[in-house]
Amino acid sequence: MECPNIDGLKFSKTSIDAIEEIRQKKALGDAAIISIGVGTWASIFVGNGMLEMTYSLGSTDFEDMTKKMATVPRITRKMIEKIADMTYLRVSDYKEKQFWSAVSYGCSIR
């Protein structure tokens, strides 16, 4: 599916609320990625000494951090998809339905 260009789309209160909820979920996802990175760096570099720091750098801390960071966008995307699907069911305007179907598919809100 290609992301549609929907001319003359006017959002209902339901859609406006859903868009705001999506923006909040995206912001939380961004904050989670930053928290994971900061937490990992802190556990590596704020250790009890040079020996522990050397071990942390050589261990799988960076690999674990990368895996955790990679899951956040998938989780965020699933939350957005759920919001879009539920909003699709709650609106009655054809253009709004078309919009929410596209968002559920993966088109982004700018």
One Martini backbone bead per residue (centre of mass of N, CA, C, O) as a GRO file, in nm:
protein
  110
    1MET     BB    1   0.096   0.037   0.023
    2GLU     BB    2   0.034   0.362  -0.041
    3CYS     BB    3   0.060   0.673   0.058
    4PRO     BB    4  -0.181   0.895   0.085
    5ASN     BB    5  -0.351   1.174  -0.060
    6ILE     BB    6  -0.564   1.377   0.147
    7ASP     BB    7  -0.804   1.579   0.054
    8GLY     BB    8  -0.991   1.763   0.281
    9LEU     BB    9  -0.909   1.691   0.565
   10LYS     BB   10  -1.109   1.652   0.865
   11PHE     BB   11  -1.081   1.649   1.200
   12SER     BB   12  -1.179   1.502   1.466
   13LYS     BB   13  -1.158   1.469   1.797
   14THR     BB   14  -1.070   1.176   1.786
   15SER     BB   15  -0.825   1.223   1.599
   16ILE     BB   16  -0.678   1.437   1.764
   17ASP     BB   17  -0.636   1.258   2.012
   18ALA     BB   18  -0.478   1.034   1.863
   19ILE     BB   19  -0.243   1.208   1.767
   20GLU     BB   20  -0.149   1.286   2.049
   21GLU     BB   21  -0.095   0.998   2.146
   22ILE     BB   22   0.122   0.936   1.937
   23ARG     BB   23   0.319   1.157   2.017
   24GLN     BB   24   0.363   1.045   2.303
   25LYS     BB   25   0.473   0.768   2.221
   26LYS     BB   26   0.718   0.874   2.068
   27ALA     BB   27   0.845   1.024   2.307
   28LEU     BB   28   0.877   0.774   2.487
   29GLY     BB   29   1.058   0.618   2.293
   30ASP     BB   30   1.289   0.823   2.290
   31ALA     BB   31   1.339   0.814   2.597
   32ALA     BB   32   1.408   0.512   2.614
   33ILE     BB   33   1.660   0.517   2.441
   34ILE     BB   34   1.817   0.713   2.619
   35SER     BB   35   1.804   0.548   2.882
   36ILE     BB   36   1.953   0.301   2.782
   37GLY     BB   37   2.217   0.442   2.710
   38VAL     BB   38   2.279   0.575   2.982
   39GLY     BB   39   2.269   0.318   3.157
   40THR     BB   40   2.497   0.169   3.016
   41TRP     BB   41   2.721   0.380   3.049
   42ALA     BB   42   2.706   0.390   3.357
   43SER     BB   43   2.772   0.087   3.412
   44ILE     BB   44   3.055   0.108   3.281
   45PHE     BB   45   3.185   0.405   3.391
   46VAL     BB   46   3.057   0.366   3.708
   47GLY     BB   47   3.239   0.189   3.847
   48ASN     BB   48   3.486   0.047   4.076
   49GLY     BB   49   3.691   0.033   3.825
   50MET     BB   50   3.908  -0.052   3.579
   51LEU     BB   51   3.849  -0.356   3.565
   52GLU     BB   52   3.541  -0.335   3.531
   53MET     BB   53   3.545  -0.155   3.277
   54THR     BB   54   3.697  -0.352   3.097
   55TYR     BB   55   3.489  -0.576   3.115
   56SER     BB   56   3.244  -0.419   3.009
   57LEU     BB   57   3.365  -0.357   2.727
   58GLY     BB   58   3.403  -0.679   2.666
   59SER     BB   59   3.125  -0.731   2.686
   60THR     BB   60   2.760  -0.734   2.620
   61ASP     BB   61   2.653  -0.441   2.666
   62PHE     BB   62   2.629  -0.333   2.370
   63GLU     BB   63   2.452  -0.557   2.262
   64ASP     BB   64   2.217  -0.517   2.458
   65MET     BB   65   2.162  -0.223   2.389
   66THR     BB   66   2.091  -0.269   2.092
   67LYS     BB   67   1.852  -0.459   2.138
   68LYS     BB   68   1.682  -0.268   2.310
   69MET     BB   69   1.670  -0.032   2.105
   70ALA     BB   70   1.528  -0.204   1.876
   71THR     BB   71   1.251  -0.256   2.031
   72VAL     BB   72   1.118   0.023   2.062
   73PRO     BB   73   1.006   0.079   1.773
   74ARG     BB   74   0.823  -0.173   1.768
   75ILE     BB   75   0.647  -0.099   2.007
   76THR     BB   76   0.557   0.177   1.908
   77ARG     BB   77   0.428   0.076   1.643
   78LYS     BB   78   0.212  -0.102   1.781
   79MET     BB   79   0.072   0.127   1.932
   80ILE     BB   80  -0.003   0.292   1.680
   81GLU     BB   81  -0.165   0.072   1.540
   82LYS     BB   82  -0.381   0.049   1.761
   83ILE     BB   83  -0.481   0.338   1.753
   84ALA     BB   84  -0.560   0.337   1.453
   85ASP     BB   85  -0.764   0.104   1.464
   86MET     BB   86  -0.953   0.230   1.678
   87THR     BB   87  -1.010   0.494   1.523
   88TYR     BB   88  -1.132   0.369   1.271
   89LEU     BB   89  -1.384   0.260   1.436
   90ARG     BB   90  -1.475   0.563   1.554
   91VAL     BB   91  -1.504   0.665   1.271
   92SER     BB   92  -1.706   0.787   0.975
   93ASP     BB   93  -1.522   0.916   0.787
   94TYR     BB   94  -1.368   0.830   0.502
   95LYS     BB   95  -1.103   0.995   0.521
   96GLU     BB   96  -1.032   0.907   0.805
   97LYS     BB   97  -1.020   0.606   0.748
   98GLN     BB   98  -0.797   0.628   0.538
   99PHE     BB   99  -0.588   0.747   0.729
  100TRP     BB  100  -0.589   0.516   0.952
  101SER     BB  101  -0.507   0.294   0.759
  102ALA     BB  102  -0.233   0.417   0.684
  103VAL     BB  103  -0.115   0.427   0.968
  104SER     BB  104  -0.137   0.123   1.023
  105TYR     BB  105   0.055   0.051   0.781
  106GLY     BB  106   0.297   0.317   0.818
  107CYS     BB  107   0.218   0.588   0.800
  108SER     BB  108   0.299   0.913   0.876
  109ILE     BB  109   0.295   1.169   1.110
  110ARG     BB  110   0.370   1.531   1.073
   0.00000   0.00000   0.00000
